[in-house]
């Protein structure tokens, strides 16, 4: 075929059955904050459809699969999105009715693989175009199945995570997967809770309703995208003294700070000590600042020191060798920022990195996030990012780093 008749990648995208949509998941209750972000970050993306915790947007122009896979939560610079998937299709009641006319999961699983074959099979436009361009055809490495949040985090004791239904559907999809596709599956593909390797192509099956599955794909990149729906499975240790352990364990993985054995860390507002536990588990020397009592488990730890009092009451020389600072205070955002600035913006305190929560007692405070981050940058931190993590409630986590760090 000569160049005058050979379709371009963009033309192939126009002719493809692949829907030019992305689906985003978020914490239930954060939908409006996410919509505002998308209106600001991608004003040319058209809002299409939503359910609590799940939103879809139409891309402004058809793109090849390669170009679309480069669009993810990080590329969109979203704070409130938990995951991003590129739509292939949907399995609805009419597609998966069993003999009793009810939604049949096994029938639905077969329908999922029909969608995959149509969009990514040997005869699909996507694969034919890749071959024409001399590129490797995209292959599914693992299956990600996840439900949207059924409740707000904390309501009725609800914590987001992989559900029994997700595990059951994952099992059905593995059982019904065509052999030619299974041959390309990655390591530990049989485990829904195992992380994808970097750059693996993941098949997403979002269980939006009992009779509504949204099918898509994404390329694994950051730590959250390696797990189904960004749902990192972090169990709460039996000896955890508070839920703050989960926040900071997830936050440390997301921030990817080089905190290890011997690192000097300060936990401001530490009581009872959940955040400090996450640091101690990495071998860090941890100082917990709080006028309240710490849990006896922390006080007995050889790498923990309780600095009893408020930051403003303590001598600065206590913090001169500290490089990492965390805090999870139940106060308004500007109060948290004031407390941090009082400590880390001083010349005699050489902070390398910060990891802290900002409480959004009113969702209107989400509009001020750019101002909050700009303030942190003004303290000399040149890498600053924010995200509403899985174990956050109505709050966000902020990570700030000085890179390179010369002190």
C-alpha positions as CSV (number, residue, x, y, z in Angstrom):
1,X,0.0,0.0,0.0
2,X,1.5,3.4,-1.0
3,X,1.7,6.4,1.3
4,X,-1.3,8.1,-0.4
5,X,-3.6,5.3,0.7
6,X,-2.0,4.1,3.9
7,X,-3.9,5.3,7.0
8,X,-2.1,7.4,9.6
9,X,-2.3,6.4,13.3
10,X,-4.8,9.2,13.8
11,X,-6.9,8.1,10.9
12,X,-6.8,4.6,12.3
13,X,-8.0,5.9,15.6
14,X,-11.0,7.6,13.9
15,X,-11.9,4.4,12.1
16,X,-11.5,2.2,15.2
17,X,-14.3,0.9,17.3
18,X,-12.3,1.9,20.4
19,X,-14.2,4.6,22.3
20,X,-12.2,7.7,22.8
21,X,-13.0,8.1,26.5
22,X,-11.1,7.9,29.7
23,X,-12.6,6.7,33.0
24,X,-11.5,8.1,36.3
25,X,-12.1,6.8,39.8
26,X,-11.9,8.8,42.9
27,X,-12.9,8.8,46.5
28,X,-16.7,8.9,46.9
29,X,-17.6,12.5,47.7
30,X,-14.7,14.0,45.7
31,X,-16.4,13.9,42.3
32,X,-17.1,17.7,42.2
33,X,-13.5,18.5,43.2
34,X,-12.3,16.2,40.4
35,X,-14.6,17.8,37.9
36,X,-13.2,21.2,38.7
37,X,-9.7,19.9,38.3
38,X,-10.5,18.4,34.9
39,X,-12.2,21.7,33.8
40,X,-9.0,23.5,34.7
41,X,-6.4,20.9,33.5
42,X,-8.2,19.6,30.4
43,X,-11.0,22.1,29.4
44,X,-11.3,20.4,26.0
45,X,-12.2,17.1,27.5
46,X,-16.0,16.7,27.6
47,X,-17.6,15.3,30.7
48,X,-19.7,12.3,29.7
49,X,-21.0,10.1,32.5
50,X,-20.7,9.5,36.2
51,X,-21.6,7.5,39.2
52,X,-20.4,8.3,42.7
53,X,-16.6,7.6,42.6
54,X,-16.6,7.0,38.9
55,X,-16.4,9.6,36.0
56,X,-15.9,9.4,32.2
57,X,-14.6,12.0,29.8
58,X,-14.6,12.1,26.0
59,X,-11.2,13.0,24.5
60,X,-11.3,16.0,22.2
61,X,-9.6,14.3,19.2
62,X,-9.2,10.6,18.3
63,X,-5.7,9.4,19.1
64,X,-3.8,6.2,18.6
65,X,-3.6,3.8,21.5
66,X,0.0,4.6,22.1
67,X,-0.8,8.3,22.5
68,X,-3.7,7.6,24.8
69,X,-1.8,5.3,27.1
70,X,0.5,8.2,27.8
71,X,-2.5,10.0,29.4
72,X,-2.7,9.0,33.1
73,X,-3.3,10.6,36.5
74,X,0.3,11.9,36.6
75,X,0.2,13.4,33.1
76,X,-3.2,15.0,33.8
77,X,-1.7,16.4,37.1
78,X,-4.8,15.4,39.0
79,X,-5.0,15.5,42.8
80,X,-8.4,13.8,43.3
81,X,-8.2,11.0,40.7
82,X,-7.3,7.5,42.0
83,X,-7.0,5.8,38.6
84,X,-7.3,6.4,34.9
85,X,-8.3,3.9,32.2
86,X,-8.8,4.2,28.5
87,X,-12.1,2.8,27.4
88,X,-12.5,-0.2,25.2
89,X,-16.2,-0.8,25.8
90,X,-18.8,-1.8,28.3
91,X,-20.7,-5.0,29.4
92,X,-24.2,-4.2,30.4
93,X,-27.3,-6.1,31.3
94,X,-28.3,-6.8,27.7
95,X,-24.8,-8.2,27.0
96,X,-24.7,-10.7,29.8
97,X,-28.2,-12.0,30.5
98,X,-28.3,-15.6,31.5
99,X,-31.1,-18.1,31.0
100,X,-33.0,-16.5,33.7
101,X,-32.6,-13.0,32.1
102,X,-30.4,-11.9,35.1
103,X,-26.9,-10.6,34.8
104,X,-24.6,-13.6,34.6
105,X,-21.0,-12.9,35.5
106,X,-19.6,-15.8,33.5
107,X,-21.5,-14.6,30.4
108,X,-20.2,-11.1,31.2
109,X,-16.6,-12.5,31.4
110,X,-16.9,-13.9,27.9
111,X,-18.2,-10.5,26.7
112,X,-15.1,-8.8,28.2
113,X,-12.9,-11.0,26.1
114,X,-15.0,-10.4,23.0
115,X,-14.3,-6.7,23.5
116,X,-10.6,-7.3,24.0
117,X,-10.5,-9.4,20.8
118,X,-12.4,-6.7,18.9
119,X,-10.2,-3.9,20.0
120,X,-6.8,-5.5,20.5
121,X,-7.0,-8.8,18.6
122,X,-5.0,-9.8,15.6
123,X,-7.5,-8.3,13.2
124,X,-8.1,-5.1,15.1
125,X,-7.1,-1.7,13.6
126,X,-4.8,-1.1,16.6
127,X,-2.7,-4.2,16.0
128,X,-2.7,-3.8,12.2
129,X,-1.5,-0.2,12.5
130,X,1.3,-1.3,15.0
131,X,2.5,-3.9,12.5
132,X,2.5,-1.4,9.6
133,X,4.6,0.9,11.7
134,X,7.0,-1.9,12.6
135,X,6.0,-1.7,16.3
136,X,5.2,-4.5,18.7
137,X,1.5,-5.1,19.0
138,X,0.0,-4.3,22.4
139,X,-0.6,-7.3,24.6
140,X,-2.4,-7.6,27.9
141,X,-0.1,-8.5,30.8
142,X,-2.6,-8.7,33.6
143,X,-6.2,-8.2,34.6
144,X,-7.2,-5.5,37.0
145,X,-10.7,-5.8,38.5
146,X,-12.1,-3.2,41.0
147,X,-15.3,-1.8,42.3
148,X,-16.0,1.9,42.7
149,X,-16.3,3.0,46.3
150,X,-19.7,2.0,47.7
151,X,-19.6,4.4,50.6
152,X,-17.6,7.5,51.7
153,X,-14.4,6.5,53.4
154,X,-15.1,6.0,57.1
155,X,-18.8,5.8,56.7
156,X,-20.1,2.5,58.2
157,X,-16.5,1.6,58.8
158,X,-15.9,1.5,55.0
159,X,-12.3,1.5,53.8
160,X,-11.6,1.4,50.0
161,X,-9.9,-1.7,48.8
162,X,-10.1,-4.8,46.7
163,X,-13.4,-6.6,47.4
164,X,-14.6,-10.2,47.4
165,X,-16.7,-9.4,44.3
166,X,-13.5,-8.1,42.5
167,X,-11.6,-11.3,43.4
168,X,-14.5,-13.4,42.1
169,X,-14.8,-11.6,38.8
170,X,-11.0,-11.8,38.4
171,X,-11.1,-15.5,38.9
172,X,-13.8,-15.8,36.2
173,X,-11.9,-13.7,33.8
174,X,-8.8,-15.9,34.3
175,X,-10.9,-19.0,33.7
176,X,-12.4,-17.7,30.5
177,X,-9.3,-16.0,29.1
178,X,-8.3,-17.2,25.6
179,X,-5.1,-19.3,25.7
180,X,-3.4,-17.0,23.1
181,X,-3.9,-14.1,25.5
182,X,-2.8,-16.0,28.6
183,X,0.5,-16.7,26.9
184,X,1.4,-13.0,27.3
185,X,0.4,-12.6,31.0
186,X,3.0,-11.3,33.3
187,X,4.4,-12.7,36.6
188,X,1.9,-13.4,39.4
189,X,-1.0,-12.7,36.9
190,X,-3.2,-15.0,38.9
191,X,-3.1,-12.7,41.9
192,X,-5.3,-9.7,41.8
193,X,-3.4,-8.0,44.6
194,X,0.0,-8.4,43.0
195,X,1.6,-5.3,41.5
196,X,2.0,-4.9,37.8
197,X,5.6,-4.4,36.5
198,X,6.4,-1.0,35.1
199,X,5.1,-0.5,31.6
200,X,2.9,-3.6,31.6
201,X,-0.4,-3.1,29.8
202,X,-3.3,-3.8,32.2
203,X,-6.8,-4.8,31.3
204,X,-9.2,-2.8,33.5
205,X,-12.6,-4.1,34.4
206,X,-14.4,-1.5,36.6
207,X,-17.4,-2.9,38.3
208,X,-19.6,0.2,38.3
209,X,-22.8,-1.5,39.1
210,X,-23.8,-5.2,39.6
211,X,-24.9,-5.2,35.9
212,X,-22.5,-2.7,34.5
213,X,-18.8,-3.4,33.8
214,X,-16.6,-0.8,32.1
215,X,-13.7,-2.2,30.2
216,X,-10.5,-0.4,29.4
217,X,-6.7,-0.5,29.5
218,X,-3.8,1.5,31.1
219,X,-0.1,1.3,31.2
220,X,1.4,0.7,34.6
221,X,3.6,3.6,35.7
222,X,3.5,5.0,39.2
223,X,2.9,2.9,42.3
224,X,-0.8,3.4,42.3
225,X,-1.3,2.4,38.7
226,X,0.3,-0.9,39.3
227,X,-2.7,-2.0,41.4
228,X,-6.3,-2.4,40.3
229,X,-8.1,0.9,40.5
230,X,-5.1,2.4,42.4
231,X,-6.1,0.3,45.4
232,X,-2.8,-0.5,47.1
233,X,-3.4,-3.4,49.5
234,X,-1.9,-2.2,52.8
235,X,-3.0,-4.2,55.8
236,X,-3.2,-2.5,59.2
237,X,-0.7,-4.2,61.5
238,X,-2.2,-5.8,64.6
239,X,0.0,-3.5,66.7
240,X,-0.7,-0.3,64.8
241,X,-1.6,2.4,67.3
242,X,-3.7,4.5,64.9
243,X,-5.0,4.7,61.3
244,X,-2.3,7.3,60.6
245,X,0.0,4.3,59.9
246,X,-2.0,3.5,56.8
247,X,-1.9,7.1,55.5
248,X,1.9,7.4,55.9
249,X,2.7,3.9,54.7
250,X,0.8,4.7,51.5
251,X,2.2,8.2,51.4
252,X,5.8,7.0,51.7
253,X,5.3,4.6,48.9
254,X,3.8,7.2,46.7
255,X,6.4,9.9,47.5
256,X,9.2,7.4,47.1
257,X,11.4,9.2,49.6
258,X,14.7,7.5,50.3
259,X,14.0,7.1,54.0
260,X,15.8,4.1,55.4
261,X,17.9,2.9,58.3
262,X,19.3,5.8,60.3
263,X,17.3,8.6,58.6
264,X,16.5,11.4,61.0
265,X,12.7,12.1,60.9
266,X,10.3,14.3,62.8
267,X,6.6,13.6,63.3
268,X,4.8,16.8,64.3
269,X,1.6,16.2,66.2
270,X,2.6,12.6,66.5
271,X,0.3,11.2,69.2
272,X,-0.6,8.4,69.5
273,X,2.1,7.4,67.0
274,X,0.7,5.8,63.8
275,X,2.8,7.9,61.4
276,X,5.9,7.4,63.5
277,X,5.3,3.6,63.3
278,X,5.6,3.8,59.5
279,X,8.9,5.6,59.8
280,X,10.2,3.2,62.4
281,X,9.4,0.2,60.2
282,X,11.9,1.6,57.8
283,X,14.6,1.8,60.4
284,X,14.4,5.6,60.7
285,X,15.4,7.5,63.9
286,X,12.1,9.2,64.7
287,X,11.3,12.1,67.0
288,X,7.6,12.5,67.8
289,X,6.5,16.0,68.7
290,X,3.3,16.3,70.7
291,X,2.2,17.6,74.1
292,X,0.0,14.6,74.4
293,X,1.0,11.1,75.5
294,X,2.4,8.7,73.0
295,X,1.5,5.0,72.9
296,X,3.7,2.9,75.2
297,X,4.6,0.8,72.2
298,X,6.3,3.8,70.7
299,X,8.0,4.9,73.9
300,X,9.5,1.4,74.2
301,X,11.1,1.6,70.7
302,X,14.8,2.2,70.8
303,X,14.7,4.5,67.7
304,X,11.9,6.7,69.0
305,X,12.2,9.9,71.1
306,X,9.2,11.8,72.4
307,X,9.7,15.5,72.4
308,X,6.8,16.5,74.6
309,X,5.4,19.9,73.7
310,X,4.5,22.0,70.7
311,X,7.0,22.8,68.0
312,X,7.0,26.5,69.0
313,X,8.0,25.5,72.6
314,X,11.0,23.4,71.7
315,X,14.6,24.5,71.0
316,X,15.5,24.5,67.4
317,X,18.8,22.7,68.0
318,X,16.7,19.5,68.6
319,X,15.8,19.5,64.9
320,X,19.1,20.5,63.3
321,X,20.1,17.0,62.2
322,X,16.6,16.1,61.1
323,X,16.0,15.8,57.3
324,X,12.5,14.4,57.0
325,X,9.3,15.9,58.5
326,X,5.8,14.5,58.5
327,X,2.5,15.7,60.1
328,X,-1.2,14.7,60.2
329,X,-2.8,17.4,62.3
330,X,-6.6,17.8,62.5
331,X,-6.6,21.5,61.8
332,X,-7.3,23.9,58.9
333,X,-4.7,23.8,56.1
334,X,-3.2,27.2,56.8
335,X,-2.6,26.2,60.5
336,X,-0.7,23.1,59.3
337,X,1.3,25.2,56.9
338,X,2.1,27.8,59.6
339,X,3.4,25.1,61.9
340,X,5.6,23.6,59.2
341,X,6.9,26.9,58.0
342,X,7.8,27.9,61.5
343,X,10.1,24.9,61.6
344,X,11.4,24.0,58.1
345,X,11.8,27.5,56.6
346,X,14.5,28.4,59.0
347,X,18.2,28.5,57.9
348,X,19.2,26.4,60.9
349,X,16.9,23.5,60.0
350,X,18.0,21.6,56.9
351,X,14.8,19.8,55.8
352,X,15.1,17.6,52.8
353,X,11.6,16.4,52.5
354,X,8.0,16.9,53.9
355,X,5.0,14.5,53.9
356,X,1.9,15.9,55.4
357,X,-1.9,16.0,55.2
358,X,-4.1,19.0,54.6
359,X,-7.7,18.7,55.9
360,X,-10.5,19.9,53.6
361,X,-13.2,20.5,56.2
362,X,-15.1,22.3,53.5
363,X,-14.7,21.1,49.9
364,X,-14.4,24.7,48.8
365,X,-10.8,24.5,50.3
366,X,-9.9,22.3,47.4
367,X,-9.9,25.4,45.2
368,X,-7.0,26.7,47.2
369,X,-4.7,23.7,46.7
370,X,-2.5,25.5,44.1
371,X,-1.9,28.3,46.6
372,X,-1.0,25.8,49.3
373,X,1.5,24.1,47.1
374,X,3.0,27.4,45.9
375,X,3.6,28.3,49.6
376,X,5.5,25.1,50.1
377,X,7.6,25.8,47.1
378,X,8.5,29.2,48.5
379,X,10.3,27.4,51.3
380,X,12.8,26.0,48.8
381,X,11.2,22.7,47.9
382,X,11.4,22.4,44.1
383,X,9.5,19.1,43.8
384,X,6.0,19.4,45.3
385,X,3.0,17.2,44.5
386,X,-0.4,16.5,46.1
387,X,-2.8,13.6,45.9
388,X,-5.9,12.3,47.7
389,X,-4.6,8.9,48.6
390,X,-6.6,5.7,49.2
391,X,-6.3,6.0,53.0
392,X,-7.0,9.8,53.1
393,X,-10.5,10.9,54.1
394,X,-11.6,14.4,53.3
395,X,-8.0,15.5,53.0
396,X,-5.1,15.3,50.7
397,X,-1.4,14.3,51.1
398,X,1.4,16.6,50.1
399,X,4.9,15.5,49.3
400,X,7.7,18.1,49.0
401,X,11.4,17.4,48.2
402,X,14.5,19.4,47.7
403,X,16.3,17.8,44.8
404,X,19.2,17.8,44.7
405,X,19.8,18.1,48.4
406,X,23.3,19.6,49.2
407,X,23.3,20.1,52.9
